[in-house]
């Protein structure tokens, strides 16, 4: 099948890529998707509980992934904040935040989508430094926050990506910028088993082996009970970038977060769109197929 469609969607990725083992899949999926014009990737921090240099750890893991994809210089990489915002009025300036401002202010390139796979520190900083970007054609896609309403939550509290910068989440939600939120009860549905990884990921070269082994290694080190699967919780952001119609949204009124991570109604900010369902079949099968095609192309090039 010959596909000749030059249309693309302008995208920035912000990823705490060394935090677990799911960001890697999301980053690779985005880079292998021809309709996404990845204008840059911003390595993000993931707190200090496991590392005092978490943002730099994310940078190193991102560079490894780009090497395994044989694309070390294919995309602009700018470091994000090394830690959370001290308060809701104090930005943590970084090259990553400046990249967000630069791309959001472009008037010649159409809509901008920024996928945040970790905390919202760099988006909040960009908004504090340049409040005008909230009025641009920019959409923030955030993997984060607990379930709304009376839906059950299991896991550490507050929800991890929120916990790593509650001030930043409040800055973004209060700004009025367009936000699509994927809360934890939805992002946890994207589970893959070890058997799937052995069949559909591991066989596809050094990249596939790295992705699959990373899941097992992380579970072995950090999962408290026996398991043979893990949620690729950051991947819904990539599915939304490729096809926003793969999700069911509902409108949520202005919202803020309490210091202990709960939702409450806010007096400022606009409505946000909350994802209530995601097409997991489409998401995973598209990613598996693109990994297979990449592995086949890489093997063919090596054989020549």
C-alpha positions as CSV (number, residue, x, y, z in Angstrom):
1,X,0.0,0.0,0.0
2,X,1.5,3.3,-1.1
3,X,0.7,6.2,1.3
4,X,1.4,9.7,0.0
5,X,-0.1,12.2,2.4
6,X,2.2,15.1,3.4
7,X,-0.1,16.5,6.1
8,X,1.3,16.5,9.7
9,X,0.3,17.6,13.1
10,X,2.8,19.9,15.0
11,X,3.9,18.3,18.3
12,X,6.1,18.7,21.3
13,X,6.8,15.8,23.7
14,X,7.6,16.4,27.4
15,X,8.6,13.1,29.0
16,X,10.1,11.9,32.3
17,X,11.4,9.1,30.2
18,X,13.6,7.4,32.8
19,X,10.8,7.3,35.4
20,X,9.3,3.9,34.6
21,X,9.3,1.8,31.4
22,X,6.2,3.2,29.6
23,X,7.5,6.6,28.4
24,X,9.9,4.8,26.1
25,X,7.1,3.2,24.2
26,X,5.2,6.4,23.9
27,X,8.3,8.3,22.6
28,X,9.1,5.6,20.1
29,X,5.5,5.4,18.9
30,X,5.4,9.1,18.3
31,X,8.7,9.2,16.4
32,X,7.5,6.3,14.2
33,X,4.2,8.1,13.3
34,X,4.4,9.9,10.0
35,X,1.6,12.3,10.6
36,X,3.3,13.8,13.7
37,X,5.8,16.6,13.1
38,X,7.9,16.3,16.3
39,X,9.3,19.7,16.8
40,X,11.2,18.8,19.9
41,X,11.4,16.5,23.0
42,X,11.8,17.9,26.5
43,X,13.3,15.5,29.1
44,X,11.4,16.0,32.4
45,X,12.1,15.5,36.1
46,X,10.3,12.8,38.1
47,X,10.9,14.1,41.6
48,X,13.8,13.2,43.9
49,X,12.6,10.0,45.6
50,X,14.6,7.7,43.3
51,X,17.2,10.1,41.9
52,X,18.6,13.6,42.7
53,X,19.2,14.1,38.9
54,X,15.9,12.7,37.5
55,X,15.7,15.2,34.6
56,X,19.2,14.4,33.5
57,X,18.5,10.7,33.9
58,X,15.5,11.3,31.5
59,X,17.8,13.0,29.1
60,X,20.3,10.1,29.1
61,X,17.5,7.6,28.5
62,X,16.1,9.7,25.6
63,X,19.5,9.8,24.0
64,X,19.8,6.0,24.3
65,X,16.4,5.5,22.6
66,X,17.3,7.9,19.7
67,X,20.6,5.9,19.3
68,X,18.7,2.6,19.2
69,X,16.3,4.1,16.6
70,X,19.4,5.2,14.6
71,X,18.2,8.8,14.8
72,X,20.6,10.5,17.3
73,X,20.1,13.9,15.7
74,X,16.7,13.5,14.2
75,X,14.8,15.7,16.7
76,X,15.6,18.8,18.8
77,X,16.1,18.0,22.5
78,X,16.0,20.7,25.2
79,X,16.2,20.0,28.9
80,X,13.3,20.7,31.1
81,X,13.2,21.9,34.7
82,X,15.3,19.9,37.1
83,X,12.6,20.1,39.8
84,X,9.1,21.2,40.6
85,X,8.0,24.8,40.9
86,X,8.6,26.3,44.4
87,X,5.2,27.9,44.2
88,X,2.4,28.8,41.7
89,X,4.0,32.1,41.0
90,X,7.7,31.1,40.6
91,X,8.8,29.6,37.3
92,X,11.7,27.2,36.9
93,X,13.2,28.5,33.7
94,X,14.7,26.0,31.3
95,X,15.5,25.5,27.6
96,X,12.5,23.2,27.4
97,X,10.1,25.9,28.7
98,X,11.6,28.4,26.2
99,X,11.1,25.9,23.4
100,X,7.4,25.7,24.3
101,X,7.1,29.5,24.2
102,X,8.9,29.6,20.8
103,X,6.6,27.0,19.2
104,X,3.4,28.3,20.8
105,X,4.1,31.8,19.4
106,X,4.6,30.7,15.9
107,X,1.9,32.1,13.7
108,X,2.9,30.3,10.5
109,X,2.6,26.7,11.5
110,X,-0.9,25.9,12.5
111,X,-2.1,24.3,15.8
112,X,0.4,23.0,18.4
113,X,-0.1,20.0,20.5
114,X,2.1,19.4,23.6
115,X,2.0,15.9,25.2
116,X,3.1,15.8,28.8
117,X,3.9,12.3,30.0
118,X,5.0,13.4,33.5
119,X,4.6,16.6,35.6
120,X,3.4,19.9,34.1
121,X,6.5,21.9,35.3
122,X,7.7,23.1,32.0
123,X,4.2,24.1,30.7
124,X,3.6,26.0,33.9
125,X,6.9,27.8,33.6
126,X,6.2,28.7,30.0
127,X,2.8,30.2,31.0
128,X,4.3,32.1,33.8
129,X,7.0,33.5,31.6
130,X,4.7,34.1,28.6
131,X,1.1,34.3,29.7
132,X,0.1,35.2,26.1
133,X,0.6,31.6,24.9
134,X,-2.6,30.6,26.7
135,X,-4.4,32.4,24.0
136,X,-2.6,30.7,21.1
137,X,-3.9,27.6,19.2
138,X,-2.1,25.3,21.6
139,X,-3.5,22.2,23.3
140,X,-1.9,20.5,26.3
141,X,-2.4,16.7,26.6
142,X,-1.6,15.6,30.1
143,X,-1.3,12.1,31.4
144,X,-2.0,12.7,35.0
145,X,-4.4,13.3,37.9
146,X,-6.6,10.8,39.9
147,X,-10.1,9.7,38.8
148,X,-12.9,12.2,39.1
149,X,-16.0,11.7,41.2
150,X,-16.5,8.4,43.1
151,X,-14.4,6.2,41.0
152,X,-12.0,4.0,43.0
153,X,-8.3,4.8,43.1
154,X,-5.6,2.4,44.0
155,X,-2.0,3.3,44.3
156,X,0.2,5.9,46.0
157,X,-1.4,9.2,46.7
158,X,-1.4,11.8,45.3
159,X,-1.4,10.4,41.7
160,X,2.3,10.3,40.6
161,X,2.5,12.9,37.8
162,X,0.4,15.3,39.8
163,X,2.4,14.7,43.0
164,X,5.6,15.7,41.2
165,X,4.3,19.2,40.7
166,X,0.9,20.2,42.1
167,X,1.8,23.9,41.8
168,X,2.4,23.4,38.1
169,X,-0.9,21.6,37.5
170,X,-2.7,24.5,39.1
171,X,-0.9,27.1,37.0
172,X,-1.9,25.2,33.8
173,X,-5.5,24.5,34.8
174,X,-6.0,28.2,35.8
175,X,-4.4,29.6,32.6
176,X,-7.3,28.9,30.3
177,X,-5.2,27.1,27.8
178,X,-6.8,24.1,26.1
179,X,-6.3,20.9,28.2
180,X,-7.1,17.3,27.4
181,X,-6.6,15.3,30.5
182,X,-6.1,11.5,30.7
183,X,-6.6,10.6,34.4
184,X,-5.2,7.5,36.1
185,X,-8.3,5.3,35.8
186,X,-8.0,5.6,32.0
187,X,-4.3,5.5,31.5
188,X,-4.0,2.3,33.6
189,X,-6.2,0.5,31.1
190,X,-3.4,0.2,28.5
191,X,-1.9,-3.0,29.9
192,X,0.5,-5.3,28.0
193,X,1.6,-8.7,29.1
194,X,5.0,-10.2,29.1
195,X,3.8,-12.7,26.5
196,X,2.7,-9.8,24.2
197,X,6.1,-8.2,24.7
198,X,7.9,-11.4,23.8
199,X,5.9,-11.8,20.6
200,X,5.3,-8.3,19.4
201,X,8.1,-6.1,20.8
202,X,11.3,-8.1,21.8
203,X,11.9,-9.7,18.3
204,X,12.3,-6.3,16.6
205,X,16.0,-5.5,17.0
206,X,17.9,-3.8,19.7
207,X,15.2,-1.3,20.1
208,X,12.5,-3.9,20.7
209,X,14.7,-5.8,23.1
210,X,15.4,-2.6,25.1
211,X,11.7,-1.7,25.4
212,X,10.6,-5.2,26.4
213,X,13.3,-5.8,28.9
214,X,12.8,-2.4,30.4
215,X,9.3,-3.4,31.5
216,X,10.5,-6.6,33.1
217,X,13.4,-4.9,34.9
218,X,11.2,-2.1,36.3
219,X,8.6,-4.5,37.5
220,X,11.2,-6.7,39.1
221,X,12.7,-3.7,40.9
222,X,9.6,-1.8,42.0
223,X,6.4,-3.9,41.7
224,X,5.4,-5.1,45.2
225,X,3.4,-8.2,44.1
226,X,3.8,-10.9,41.5
227,X,3.0,-9.6,38.0
228,X,3.4,-10.5,34.3
229,X,2.1,-7.2,32.8
230,X,2.4,-3.5,33.0
231,X,0.3,-0.5,31.9
232,X,1.8,1.6,29.1
233,X,0.1,4.5,30.7
234,X,1.7,7.3,28.7
235,X,0.7,5.9,25.4
236,X,-2.8,7.3,25.3
237,X,-1.2,10.7,24.7
238,X,0.3,9.4,21.4
239,X,-3.0,7.9,20.3
240,X,-4.7,11.2,20.9
241,X,-2.1,12.9,18.8
242,X,-2.5,10.5,15.9
243,X,-6.3,10.4,16.1
244,X,-8.3,12.5,18.6
245,X,-11.4,10.5,17.6
246,X,-10.0,7.4,19.3
247,X,-11.2,8.7,22.6
248,X,-14.5,9.7,24.4
249,X,-14.2,13.1,26.1
250,X,-16.4,14.9,28.6
251,X,-16.3,18.5,29.6
252,X,-15.1,19.4,33.1
253,X,-15.6,22.9,34.6
254,X,-12.7,25.0,36.0
255,X,-10.8,22.8,38.4
256,X,-7.8,23.1,40.8
257,X,-5.9,20.7,43.0
258,X,-5.6,20.8,46.8
259,X,-2.2,20.5,48.4
260,X,-3.0,16.8,49.1
261,X,-4.0,16.1,45.5
262,X,-7.7,16.2,45.5
263,X,-9.9,18.0,42.9
264,X,-12.0,21.1,43.8
265,X,-13.9,23.6,41.8
266,X,-12.0,26.7,40.8
267,X,-12.9,30.3,40.2
268,X,-10.4,30.8,37.4
269,X,-9.5,28.8,34.3
270,X,-11.6,27.3,31.5
271,X,-13.3,24.1,30.9
272,X,-11.0,21.1,30.2
273,X,-11.7,17.9,28.3
274,X,-11.3,14.7,30.3
275,X,-10.8,11.4,28.5
276,X,-13.3,8.8,29.7
277,X,-12.6,6.1,27.2
278,X,-9.6,5.3,24.9
279,X,-9.4,2.8,22.0
280,X,-6.7,0.6,23.5
281,X,-6.9,-1.9,20.5
282,X,-6.1,0.9,18.1
283,X,-3.4,2.3,20.3
284,X,-1.5,-0.9,20.9
285,X,-1.9,-2.5,17.5
286,X,-0.7,0.6,15.7
287,X,2.4,0.8,18.0
288,X,3.1,-2.9,17.5
289,X,2.8,-2.7,13.8
290,X,5.1,0.4,13.5
291,X,7.7,-1.3,15.7
292,X,7.6,-4.4,13.4
293,X,7.9,-2.3,10.3
294,X,10.8,-0.4,11.9
295,X,12.6,-3.6,12.9
296,X,12.1,-5.1,9.4
297,X,13.5,-2.0,7.7
298,X,16.4,-1.8,10.1
299,X,17.3,-5.5,9.5
300,X,17.0,-5.1,5.7
301,X,19.3,-2.0,5.8
302,X,21.9,-3.9,7.9
303,X,21.8,-6.9,5.6
304,X,22.7,-4.8,2.5
